[in-house]
Amino acid sequence: MTGTPLGRYAAVLFDLDDTLHDDTTSLREAARRAAAGIPPPYGTDVEAVVDSFEREALRFWGGLSSEHLVTPMISVRERMWAATLGAHGIDDDGLAVELAASYNRHRAGTLQPYPDALPLLAALRTAGCKTALITNGFAATHRDKLRNLGFEDAFDAVLLADEVGMVKPDPRIFLRACELVGVPAAGAVMVGDRYDRDIRGAIDAGLRTVWLNERGAAMPAGAPAPDVEARSFGEVVGALGVALAPGRNEAAAEPV
């Protein structure tokens, strides 16, 4: 972990995917289970299909803008699967629809929060700290995702991109979260795994930041540094200085 101590704060805002749970592993496993249903005559390699689907998903979410917010998520996933199949020489819209439905069915069963995520959220609220979730996800899928992960009642405010009409890194979405929990930006901390979406947007909004950089990504040249760069979820807990329940994270600092 690198950076400077956060000091006192009154609210912590969190990203969801790959911050509070391993969304990449979940996505790949659901895609793997769906791809196993591709008819044998196509002769596809399941892992190669999974790699292609992950690239399509990264392309969509990486380029997400407010213009995408009116697009139904089911049609987005059907297009992702059509593009995935196309990368393997398969032109079959009906199969793409079937794979999207199969992927949706399997997704819930692959979701697991990081072991200390729920204890951390509970400890923050016990210490009198407000919590909020800010995700570029869509309500059609992410309300169910929150329930499946056990996060449905874990936050004082939840901001989903299509419900608020904004996407990270728009500074307004971070300021809106602060407004909803009644804490000024200077008294809040943002925790996220994407520098470009989570960290830079929060810095521009005037928040302090904890960058969960498990994959060792490089920070853009000349970009402002986060207050803390953590290489594991445990380091996020340490940076926030919250003691979890006994046996969860005994090395954590005292509550703020």
C-alpha angles and dihedrals in degrees: 000000000000134000139058131309113274095221118200122343137171103209139029121204119200137199112220115212115069088355104070096015138015098262094168093059091045092050093049094048093049090047090049092053091047094046090053085072095062106119114259095239089072090062096209127167106238095213091049089052090050090052090051093049092050090052090051091049092049090049092053098044093040091056097040115141135167089268089068094057095089094055115103110243094226091060090047091056092046089054090048090054092045089053091045092053090045090057086061096046096260119134105185118129092182091056090049089056091049093049092049090053091046091048090051091052093050097042097078093054093055097054120108128159119232106271095251098037099094094040089051093051091048093048092051092053092045088054089055096257121140118231132203137177122219117186135164087219125118124250091233090067107015099058087061090043091055091051093048091050093048093244098114094108099022098097138060089218135015121199117192116187099236093044094054097033094233136097131206131287088042102113090218093071091057091047090049090054090051090049092051093053093041098242127123117239091251089060096051136083126207120211118194145139100226115076094195096047107026107025105034092044092050092047090052088051092053100254128134113245144215113196113205098207103173093154095053095241118182118247114239113265112269094006120139113262122243117247089244132015111202124191096197140024088251089060089052089056089049093048091053090051096223123146112223125210114294112286094022103084112343093173094062120114126249118287117274 
